[in-house]
Structure formats: structure tokens, C-alpha cells
Amino acid sequence: TDKIRNVMDMNTLYGGFAAALIDDPLWVMNVVSSYGLNSLNVVYDRGLIGTYNDWCEAFSTYPRTYDLLHVDGLFSAESHRCEMKYVLLEMDRILRPAGYVIMRESPHFVNSVKNLAAGMRWNCH
């Protein structure tokens, strides 16, 4: 859709989400967790862009915000280090109004995030 131009894969491993969207007119930022597997070189070898980030800290987005956030296993990987509510607040900050989040997580984290996100006035499906 033409509503989505900027996408962030918040917990990429090898840039697979961005590779799947390579033919679409999108800009995808691949973010590798600084506490996960060091796979940023694979992202670069695929011709994609990316960076490292510790999701328990703020992400520098200036001057860009994102229309779509893809979250795959981020809460499972980072839950022992920081609280989900802080990661969700950071997501809310970098997400454009009327933006979207696609989340793939264990049912425990999906239910927890749904409860917190409802308090942030997000529509959850």
C-alpha cells in the first residue's frame, strides 16, 4: 500500500523481512540487537541497510519515523534485561500516527503486550 514507506525490522537476524519486501517501494531499516547474534555483516552482504541497538535504551531516529514496525522475538530476547513497557513506549515514539506493528511472539508476551498497548490506546488485533 502507498501508506507504508518506512519500515523497521526491530529484531532482524539476517534481513529476511527486508529481503521479502525488496521489490516493494519501501525503505527498510534492519536493527540487530546488540545483545544478540552478531549478524549485521550478513545484512550488509545482502545489500541491505542496518544498525545495532540495545532496545533497553532509546533508538536515534532523527529525522525519520516509521510507518510499520516488525517485531519478531524481541520481547522474548530482551525481557530479562528491561521491562516491556519501556520498549513499547520507545515503539510508540518512533511509530508514526496511524502506523502499524506486526508482532510475532510467544502467547505469553502477545497477551502482555496487548494489555499494555490497550492502555496506550493502540488498536490490537
C-alpha positions in Angstrom: 0.0 0.0 0.0 1.1 3.6 -0.5 0.5 4.3 3.2 3.7 2.4 4.2 7.0 3.9 3.1 9.4 3.4 6.0 9.7 0.1 7.8 11.8 -1.1 10.7 12.6 -4.7 11.4 13.3 -4.3 15.1 15.0 -7.7 15.8 16.3 -8.8 12.5 18.7 -11.7 12.3 19.7 -11.9 8.6 17.4 -9.3 7.0 14.8 -11.8 5.8 11.9 -9.4 6.2 13.6 -6.7 4.2 14.6 -9.2 1.6 11.0 -10.3 1.2 10.0 -6.7 0.6 12.9 -6.0 -1.8 10.6 -5.4 -4.9 8.2 -3.1 -3.0 8.9 0.7 -2.9 9.8 0.7 0.7 12.8 1.8 2.9 13.6 -0.9 5.5 15.9 -0.4 8.4 17.2 -3.7 9.9 18.1 -3.5 13.5 20.2 -6.2 15.1 20.1 -6.5 18.9 23.4 -5.5 20.4 22.9 -8.4 22.8 22.0 -11.0 20.2 23.9 -12.9 17.4 26.3 -10.6 15.6 24.7 -10.9 12.1 24.9 -7.3 10.8 27.6 -8.4 8.3 25.1 -10.8 6.7 22.6 -7.9 6.4 25.2 -5.8 4.7 26.3 -8.7 2.4 22.7 -9.0 1.2 22.9 -5.3 0.1 20.6 -4.1 2.9 21.0 -1.4 5.5 21.1 -1.9 9.2 22.4 -1.0 12.6 22.8 -2.3 16.1 20.7 -1.1 19.0 20.1 -2.0 22.6 16.3 -1.8 23.0 16.6 -1.1 26.7 17.9 2.3 25.5 16.5 4.9 23.1 16.9 4.5 19.3 18.2 7.5 17.4 15.5 8.1 14.7 16.2 11.7 13.7 14.8 12.8 11.2 12.8 9.6 10.4 9.8 8.0 11.8 8.4 4.6 10.7 5.0 3.5 9.2 5.5 -0.1 10.1 7.4 -1.9 12.9 8.1 -5.6 12.5 8.8 -7.3 15.9 9.9 -10.9 15.8 11.0 -12.4 19.1 12.2 -9.0 20.5 10.4 -9.3 23.8 11.4 -12.9 24.4 15.1 -11.9 23.8 15.1 -8.7 25.8 12.6 -9.4 28.7 15.3 -10.4 31.1 17.1 -7.1 30.6 14.4 -4.4 30.6 10.6 -4.0 31.1 8.3 -4.4 28.1 6.6 -1.1 28.9 9.7 0.8 28.1 10.2 -0.9 24.8 6.6 -0.3 23.9 7.0 3.4 24.8 10.0 3.6 22.5 8.0 1.9 19.8 5.2 4.4 20.3 7.7 7.3 20.0 9.2 6.1 16.7 5.9 5.0 15.1 4.0 7.5 13.0 0.4 8.2 13.9 -1.8 5.6 12.3 1.2 3.3 12.0 1.3 -0.4 12.2 3.1 -3.1 14.3 3.4 -6.7 13.2 4.4 -8.8 16.2 5.5 -12.4 16.3 6.0 -13.6 19.8 5.1 -16.3 22.3 1.5 -16.2 23.5 2.6 -15.0 27.0 4.2 -11.9 25.5 1.4 -11.3 23.0 -1.1 -11.2 25.8 1.1 -9.0 28.0 1.8 -6.6 25.1 -1.9 -6.4 24.2 -2.8 -5.4 27.8 -0.1 -2.7 27.9 -0.8 -1.5 24.3 -4.5 -1.1 25.1 -3.5 1.3 27.8 -1.5 3.2 25.2 -4.7 3.5 23.1 -3.4 1.2 20.4 -5.9 -1.0 18.4 -4.8 -4.6 18.8 -5.9 -7.4 16.6 
